[in-house]
């Protein structure tokens, strides 16, 4: 099944191109043992004869077999391509790693020299060196390999910048690993993935360059054939024997095209932006539809029986299992729960951005419009203009090798069709609206040059750039300190009021939810276990899990060295949920019925809870809870 999905993603063109490359490579390797005439044997057939059973590609002006010469010429073209790519990689990769990892002075010097080298006319350099040093295989490989170094430096440096700031590299540093070990064990394996895809494209470029030099007589000399040399030899007799030129031209064209297709498809699969999230398709057979029809309510956002399941080797994982809610304009809905309860997966289910193995069920309405019935192409007009998202970690949400200006203006130019100048002016206004000082200067900076709070403000500006109706904030303050958390939350609240939009706030911080949310959903094991107005849910919880979350929040009134309250046990395995209530093993109020029957979500006076033994309506308070709720 996995191989079938991979084949579908690569496409038929990829496999045809791969087959052609293998055919040419095998022909070049086995040229001496194939039943072909020697490439330099004259009068192997009638001179200037067309294709025939004895000579499928015909013969040239000296009666030499064109097919044999094309096959032997592949040795030179592919050999030069492979040698030049390896040489460029051997020189450029260490420089790119050094520039991307060390940065500062090393980066500045290496990239300055690299820019100078890349600005020099490549063909002029190749012609001058080959003409001076001599036209032979070694010199051609050296020249073309050196010309490829600047591209390799830039590629490897960009990939190194991407991975050098990741959490796993920082963890290796904290453990005391040396820089050499970090580079070889942590950075190089990740950089090798995009480098391998670029190698195919580099092969195509080198084959064309070698063909150009051979056409000018500056590559391997006769009688050794090369594709460019064969084209040059045949142009004088093209009127009488066009096959002499067409045969090597077509083979060279197909080979270059195949290398480009393979490299481009591998690059798309390994691109940083392709993280396994893709629009999902409905699979009603795998996820049961609601048993009863539901009305389309007069509200901004409505979710009805949203389900997201994953088929894994360990069984069916119900990451989101039958979640329903409504949200009005100008209101904030908070989704709370422990890690792994399905909060973030619910948001991605609503947006339609899930791993390819996910199967989604249920219905999502935006102003009465069924989003789940839209195709991926149609959803692109909704994501951004109507639904905005602020992700948890702004550093990973921003592209490290692009300026802030390029990233903020991108949705404006894509969705609103703004020109470059207009988009930049709007980007300045957006950054100013989220409280970033000197926004014009910030547009020219890179994400690593900003603080965590400023990066999060940038992601908020990007999410609001197209004026969405609903803003999804997936734990937007997790990576920030306490004072910046408060600033970001105040900013979100102010923008909600100014723009009259709705906000869906995902958080594990109960004090944040109690202060800023109008309504709250408490999730456990992929299901809603309590729902209602925030003040009532936190003031009078009915579900024991909600009460346990509130009791686990530290309070400023607790005595020094007080033992922290925790919820006993651990969340259940979603691939092997227990019978009955999923919270039963951790609940102090569990009874016999809890072990056999899962409690339904019961609605009472605007509140909803899933519990066979609901708590009495006693007053509970978050007063005195630490501001970060942890």
C-alpha positions in Angstrom: 0.0 0.0 0.0 2.8 2.4 0.9 4.6 1.6 -2.3 1.4 2.3 -4.3 1.0 5.7 -2.6 4.6 6.5 -3.3 4.3 5.5 -7.0 1.2 7.7 -7.3 2.9 10.7 -5.8 6.0 10.3 -8.1 3.8 10.0 -11.2 4.2 8.1 -14.4 6.6 10.7 -15.9 9.1 10.0 -13.1 9.2 6.3 -13.7 9.5 6.7 -17.5 12.3 9.2 -17.0 14.0 6.8 -14.5 13.7 3.9 -17.0 15.3 6.0 -19.8 18.2 7.0 -17.5 18.8 3.3 -16.6 18.6 2.3 -20.2 21.2 4.8 -21.3 23.4 4.0 -18.3 23.3 0.3 -19.0 24.0 0.8 -22.7 27.1 3.0 -21.9 28.4 0.4 -19.4 27.9 -2.6 -21.7 28.8 -0.8 -25.0 31.8 -3.1 -25.5 29.8 -6.3 -25.2 26.7 -5.3 -27.1 26.4 -6.6 -30.6 27.4 -3.4 -32.2 30.1 -2.4 -34.7 33.1 -0.6 -33.3 32.4 3.1 -33.0 35.5 3.9 -35.2 35.0 1.2 -37.8 34.6 2.9 -41.2 32.5 1.4 -44.0 30.5 -0.7 -41.5 27.7 0.1 -43.9 26.9 2.3 -46.9 27.9 5.9 -46.1 25.1 8.3 -45.3 22.5 5.5 -45.2 19.3 5.8 -43.3 18.0 3.6 -40.5 17.9 -0.1 -41.3 17.7 -3.4 -39.4 21.5 -3.7 -39.5 22.0 0.0 -38.5 18.9 1.2 -36.6 20.3 4.8 -36.5 21.9 4.7 -40.0 25.5 5.5 -40.8 27.5 8.7 -41.1 29.6 10.1 -43.9 32.4 7.5 -43.4 30.0 4.5 -43.1 30.3 4.3 -39.3 27.4 2.9 -37.3 25.6 5.9 -35.7 24.0 3.8 -32.9 27.4 2.5 -31.8 28.8 6.0 -31.8 25.8 7.3 -29.8 26.1 4.5 -27.2 29.9 5.0 -26.8 29.3 8.8 -26.7 27.0 8.2 -23.7 30.1 7.1 -21.8 31.7 10.5 -22.2 28.6 12.6 -21.6 27.5 10.6 -18.5 31.1 10.3 -17.2 31.7 14.0 -17.5 28.3 14.7 -15.8 29.0 12.4 -12.9 32.6 13.5 -12.5 31.7 17.2 -12.6 28.8 16.8 -10.1 30.9 14.9 -7.6 33.8 17.4 -7.9 31.4 20.4 -7.4 29.8 18.6 -4.5 33.2 17.8 -2.9 34.3 21.4 -3.0 31.0 23.2 -2.6 29.4 21.1 0.2 32.1 21.7 2.9 32.0 25.5 2.1 28.2 25.6 2.3 28.2 23.6 5.6 30.8 25.9 7.1 29.0 29.1 6.0 25.6 27.8 7.1 26.7 26.4 10.4 29.3 28.9 11.5 27.6 32.0 10.0 29.0 35.4 11.0 32.4 36.1 9.4 32.8 32.7 7.8 29.4 33.1 6.1 30.0 36.6 5.0 33.4 35.8 3.4 32.4 32.5 1.8 29.2 34.0 0.3 30.9 37.1 -0.9 33.4 35.1 -2.8 30.7 32.8 -4.0 28.7 35.7 -5.4 31.7 36.9 -7.3 32.3 33.5 -8.7 28.7 33.0 -9.7 28.6 36.4 -11.5 31.5 35.5 -13.8 30.4 34.3 -17.3 30.6 30.5 -17.1 30.9 29.8 -20.8 33.7 32.4 -21.2 35.6 30.8 -18.3 35.2 27.3 -19.7 36.3 28.3 -23.2 39.3 30.1 -21.9 40.5 27.3 -19.6 39.9 24.5 -22.0 41.6 26.4 -24.9 44.6 27.1 -22.6 45.0 23.8 -20.8 43.9 21.5 -23.6 40.8 19.7 -24.7 40.7 16.4 -22.9 38.4 14.5 -20.5 40.2 15.5 -17.3 40.2 19.2 -18.1 36.5 19.2 -19.1 35.5 17.5 -15.9 37.6 20.0 -13.8 36.2 23.0 -15.6 32.6 22.0 -15.4 33.0 20.8 -11.8 34.5 24.1 -10.7 31.7 26.0 -12.4 29.2 24.1 -10.4 30.7 24.9 -7.0 28.8 28.2 -6.5 25.5 26.5 -6.9 26.4 23.7 -4.5 27.6 26.3 -1.9 24.3 28.2 -2.1 22.2 25.0 -1.9 24.1 23.4 1.0 24.3 26.6 2.9 20.5 27.2 2.6 19.8 23.6 3.8 22.3 23.9 6.6 20.7 27.2 7.8 17.3 25.4 7.9 18.5 22.5 10.0 21.2 24.1 12.2 18.6 26.0 14.2 16.3 23.0 14.8 15.6 21.7 18.2 17.5 18.4 17.7 20.7 20.3 16.9 20.3 22.4 20.1 19.7 19.2 22.1 23.0 17.8 20.7 24.8 21.0 21.8 23.3 20.8 25.3 24.6 17.2 25.6 28.1 18.5 24.9 28.6 17.1 21.4 31.4 18.6 19.3 30.6 20.7 16.3 32.2 18.1 14.0 29.9 15.4 15.4 26.9 17.6 15.2 27.6 18.3 11.5 28.1 14.7 10.6 25.4 13.1 12.7 22.7 15.8 12.8 23.1 18.2 9.9 24.7 16.3 7.0 22.1 13.5 6.8 19.3 16.1 6.5 21.3 18.3 3.9 22.0 15.1 1.9 18.3 14.8 1.0 17.9 18.0 -1.0 21.5 17.7 -2.3 20.8 14.3 -3.9 17.8 15.7 -5.7 19.8 18.6 -7.0 22.5 16.2 -8.3 20.1 15.0 -11.0 19.5 18.5 -12.2 23.2 19.2 -12.0 23.8 16.2 -14.3 21.4 17.6 -16.9 23.2 21.0 -16.8 26.6 19.4 -17.1 25.6 17.2 -20.0 24.3 20.2 -21.9 27.5 22.2 -21.1 29.8 19.3 -22.2 27.7 19.0 -25.4 28.2 22.7 -26.1 32.0 22.4 -25.6 32.1 19.3 -27.8 30.1 21.1 -30.5 32.8 23.8 -30.5 35.6 21.1 -30.6 36.7 21.9 -27.0 35.9 18.5 -25.4 37.2 15.0 -25.9 38.8 14.8 -29.4 38.1 12.5 -32.2 37.9 9.6 -32.8 36.3 9.2 -29.3 32.6 10.1 -29.8 30.6 12.5 -27.7 27.0 13.6 -28.3 27.9 17.2 -28.9 30.8 16.1 -31.2 28.4 13.8 -33.2 26.0 16.7 -33.7 28.9 18.9 -35.0 30.1 16.2 -37.3 26.7 15.6 -38.8 25.7 19.2 -39.6 27.8 19.2 -42.8 25.8 16.3 -44.2 22.5 17.1 -42.6 20.7 17.6 -45.9 21.7 14.1 -47.2 21.7 12.2 -43.8 19.6 14.1 -41.2 19.6 11.0 -39.0 23.3 11.6 -38.2 22.3 14.8 -36.3 18.8 13.8 -35.2 19.9 10.5 -33.4 22.4 12.0 -30.9 20.2 15.2 -30.6 17.1 13.1 -29.6 19.1 10.9 -27.2 20.7 13.9 -25.6 17.3 15.7 -25.3 15.6 12.8 -23.7 18.5 12.2 -21.3 18.6 15.8 -20.2 14.8 15.9 -19.9 14.8 12.7 -17.8 17.4 14.0 -15.4 15.5 17.2 -14.9 12.2 15.4 -14.4 13.7 13.0 -11.8 15.5 15.8 -10.0 12.5 18.1 -9.9 10.2 15.4 -8.6 12.6 14.4 -5.9 13.1 18.0 -5.0 9.3 18.5 -4.6 9.1 15.4 -2.3 12.0 16.6 -0.1 11.1 20.3 -0.1 11.0 21.9 3.4 7.5 23.0 2.8 6.2 19.5 2.1 5.8 18.2 5.6 3.3 15.4 5.0 0.3 17.7 5.3 -2.0 17.7 2.3 -5.7 18.1 1.5 -7.5 15.0 2.6 -10.3 13.2 0.8 -13.4 12.0 2.3 -13.6 8.2 3.0 -17.1 7.6 4.2 -16.5 3.8 4.4 -13.7 4.2 6.9 -15.3 6.9 9.1 -19.1 6.5 9.7 -21.2 9.5 8.8 -23.6 10.9 11.5 -26.6 8.8 12.0 -29.0 11.7 12.1 -29.2 14.7 9.8 -28.2 18.0 11.3 -29.5 21.5 10.6 -27.2 24.1 9.2 -27.3 26.8 11.9 -27.1 30.6 11.4 -23.6 31.0 12.7 -20.1 31.8 11.4 -18.5 28.4 12.0 -20.2 25.1 12.6 -18.6 21.7 13.1 -20.8 18.6 13.1 -19.5 15.2 14.1 -15.9 15.9 12.9 -13.9 12.7 12.9 -10.2 12.1 11.9 -9.0 8.5 12.0 -5.6 7.0 11.1 -5.2 3.4 10.0 -1.9 2.2 11.5 -0.2 -1.2 11.9 -1.3 -1.1 15.6 -4.9 -0.5 14.7 -7.3 2.4 14.1 -6.3 5.6 15.9 -9.3 7.9 16.5 -7.4 11.2 16.9 -10.7 13.2 16.7 -13.9 11.4 17.3 -17.2 13.1 16.8 -16.5 16.7 17.8 -19.3 19.3 17.2 -19.6 23.0 18.1 -20.7 26.4 16.8 -18.9 29.7 16.8 -20.4 33.2 16.3 -18.5 36.2 14.9 -16.7 38.3 17.6 -16.4 35.3 20.0 -13.4 33.3 21.2 -13.7 29.5 21.5 -11.0 27.8 23.5 -10.0 24.1 23.1 -8.2 22.7 26.1 -6.8 19.4 27.2 -3.6 17.4 27.8 -1.1 16.8 25.1 -2.4 14.2 22.7 -6.0 14.9 23.4 -6.7 15.9 19.8 -6.7 19.7 20.1 -4.3 20.5 17.2 -5.7 17.7 15.1 -9.2 19.1 15.4 -7.9 22.4 14.0 -6.2 20.7 11.1 -9.3 18.6 10.5 -11.3 21.8 10.1 -8.7 23.4 7.8 -8.5 20.2 5.8 -4.7 20.0 6.3 -3.9 16.5 7.5 -1.3 13.8 6.8 -2.0 11.7 3.7 -2.9 8.7 5.8 -5.7 10.5 7.6 -9.4 9.8 6.9 -11.8 12.6 7.7 -15.5 12.5 8.4 -18.2 14.9 9.5 -19.1 18.3 8.2 -17.7 21.8 8.6 -19.7 24.8 7.6 -18.4 28.4 7.2 -21.3 30.8 7.0 -23.5 27.9 5.8 -21.0 26.8 3.1 -19.9 23.2 3.4 -16.1 23.2 3.5 -15.8 19.4 3.5 -17.5 19.2 0.1 -14.9 21.5 -1.5 -12.0 20.1 -3.6 -8.4 20.9 -2.6 -8.3 23.5 -5.3 -11.4 25.2 -4.0 -10.1 25.2 -0.5 -7.1 27.3 -1.5 -9.5 30.2 -1.9 -10.7 29.7 1.7 -7.4 29.2 3.5 -6.0 32.6 4.0 -8.8 34.9 2.9 -11.4 33.4 5.2 -9.5 31.1 7.6 -6.2 32.3 9.1 -3.9 30.2 11.3 -1.2 31.0 13.9 0.9 28.0 14.6 2.6 27.1 17.8 6.3 27.7 17.0 6.9 30.8 15.0 10.5 29.8 14.2 9.4 26.7 12.4 6.4 28.4 10.9 8.7 31.0 9.1 11.1 30.1 6.3 14.6 30.7 7.7 16.1 31.6 4.3 13.5 34.2 3.2 13.1 37.7 4.5 10.1 38.7 6.6 9.0 41.0 3.7 8.9 38.1 1.2 6.8 36.0 3.5 4.4 38.6 4.6 3.7 39.9 1.1 3.3 36.4 -0.4 -0.4 35.9 0.7 -1.2 39.4 -0.4 0.2 38.8 -3.9 -1.3 35.3 -4.2 -4.8 35.8 -2.8 -5.4 39.6 -3.2 -3.4 39.9 -6.5 -1.5 43.0 -5.2 1.4 44.3 -7.0 4.9 44.3 -5.5 4.8 47.9 -4.2 1.2 47.7 -3.0 1.9 44.5 -1.2 4.9 45.9 0.5 3.0 49.0 1.7 0.3 46.7 3.1 2.9 44.6 4.8 4.3 47.6 6.6 0.8 48.5 7.7 0.1 44.9 8.9 3.4 44.8 10.9 2.6 48.1 12.5 -0.9 46.9 13.4 0.5 44.0 15.4 2.9 46.3 17.4 6.2 45.7 15.6 8.4 48.8 15.8 10.1 50.1 12.6 8.1 47.7 10.3 9.8 48.9 7.1 13.2 47.8 8.5 11.7 44.5 9.8 10.6 43.5 6.3 14.3 43.4 5.3 15.3 41.1 8.2 15.3 37.3 8.5 13.4 35.3 11.1 16.5 34.5 13.1 17.2 38.2 13.6 13.9 38.7 15.5 13.0 37.7 19.0 10.4 35.0 19.7 7.7 37.6 20.5 8.4 39.5 17.3 8.3 36.3 15.2 5.0 35.4 16.7 3.7 38.9 15.8 4.9 38.4 12.3 3.0 35.1 12.0 -0.1 36.8 13.3 0.3 39.6 10.7 0.6 36.9 8.0 -2.5 35.1 9.3 -4.5 38.4 9.3 -3.1 39.7 6.0 -6.2 38.6 3.9 -8.8 39.6 6.5 -10.0 36.1 7.6 -13.4 35.6 9.3 -11.9 33.0 11.7 -8.4 33.0 13.2 -7.1 29.7 14.5 -4.4 30.1 17.2 -2.7 26.8 18.0 -1.0 27.4 21.3 0.4 30.8 20.2 2.2 31.5 23.5 3.8 28.2 24.3 7.4 29.2 23.3 7.2 32.7 24.8 8.0 34.1 28.2 5.2 35.3 30.6 5.3 39.0 29.7 5.3 38.3 26.0 2.5 35.8 26.4 0.3 38.5 27.8 1.2 40.9 25.1 0.4 38.4 22.3 -3.0 37.5 23.9 -3.9 41.1 24.4 -3.0 41.7 20.7 -5.2 38.8 19.6 -8.1 40.1 21.7 -7.7 43.6 20.3 -7.6 42.4 16.7 -10.6 40.3 17.2 -12.6 43.3 18.4 -11.3 45.6 15.7 -11.9 43.1 12.8 -15.1 41.5 14.2 -13.7 38.1 13.6 -14.0 34.8 15.5 -11.0 33.2 17.3 -10.4 29.5 18.0 -7.7 29.4 20.7 -6.0 26.1 21.4 -4.2 26.1 24.8 -3.1 24.0 27.7 -3.0 27.2 29.9 -6.2 27.3 31.8 -5.6 30.8 33.2 -5.3 32.1 29.7 -8.5 30.4 28.6 -10.4 31.6 31.7 -9.4 35.2 31.0 -9.7 35.5 27.2 -12.2 32.8 26.0 -16.0 33.2 25.8 -16.7 29.5 25.4 -14.5 26.4 26.0 -14.3 22.8 24.8 -12.5 20.3 27.0 -11.1 17.4 25.0 -9.9 14.0 26.2 -8.8 11.0 24.0 -10.1 12.8 20.9 -13.6 13.5 22.2 -15.4 16.4 23.8 -15.9 15.7 27.5 -17.3 19.1 28.5 -18.4 22.2 26.7 -20.0 25.5 27.7 -19.3 29.1 28.6 -15.8 29.6 30.0 -16.9 31.1 33.3 -19.3 28.3 34.0 -17.1 25.5 32.9 -14.2 26.7 35.1 -16.4 28.0 37.9 -18.6 24.9 38.1 -17.0 21.9 36.3 -19.3 18.9 35.8 -16.7 16.5 34.3 -14.1 15.1 36.7 -11.4 15.5 34.1 -12.1 19.3 34.0 -11.9 19.4 37.7 -8.6 17.5 37.6 -7.1 20.0 35.1 -8.1 22.9 37.3 -6.7 21.3 40.5 -3.4 20.6 38.6 -2.9 24.3 37.9 -0.3 25.9 40.3 -1.6 28.8 42.4 0.2 31.8 43.8 -1.4 31.1 47.2 0.2 27.7 47.5 2.9 27.5 50.3 6.5 27.3 49.4 7.9 23.9 48.5 4.3 22.7 48.1 4.0 19.4 46.3 2.5 20.0 42.8 -0.9 18.4 42.1 -1.0 16.1 39.1 -3.5 13.9 37.4 -2.7 10.3 38.3 -2.0 7.8 35.5 -1.5 8.7 31.9 -3.8 9.3 28.8 -5.0 6.2 27.1 -3.5 4.7 24.0 -5.7 6.0 21.1 -5.0 2.8 19.2 -6.3 0.7 22.0 -8.9 2.6 23.9 -10.4 0.9 27.0 -14.1 0.0 27.1 -16.4 2.4 28.7 -15.2 5.9 29.7 -11.7 6.7 28.5 -11.0 8.6 31.7 -12.1 5.8 34.0 -8.6 4.6 35.1 -7.7 8.1 36.3 -11.0 9.1 37.8 -11.7 9.1 41.5 -15.5 9.0 40.9 -15.5 6.0 38.5 -18.2 3.3 39.0 -19.1 0.0 37.5 -21.0 1.6 34.6 -18.0 3.6 33.6 -16.1 0.4 32.8 -18.7 -0.9 30.3 -20.6 2.0 28.7 -19.0 5.2 27.2 -20.9 8.2 28.5 -22.7 10.3 25.9 -22.3 14.0 25.7 -25.3 15.3 27.7 -26.6 18.8 27.2 -28.2 20.5 30.2 -29.1 24.2 30.3 -26.5 25.3 27.8 -23.8 23.1 29.2 -22.6 19.7 27.9 -20.6 17.0 29.6 -19.9 13.3 29.1 -19.9 11.6 32.5 -22.1 9.0 34.3 -21.3 10.7 37.7 -21.2 14.4 37.0 -19.9 16.7 39.8 -22.3 18.8 41.7 -22.7 22.5 40.7 -20.3 23.8 43.3 -18.2 27.0 42.8 -14.6 26.6 41.8 -12.2 29.4 41.2 -9.0 30.0 39.3 -8.1 32.9 41.5 -4.5 32.8 42.5 -3.5 30.5 39.7 0.0 31.3 38.3 -0.2 33.5 35.2 1.3 30.8 32.9 -1.0 28.1 34.2 1.9 25.6 34.5 
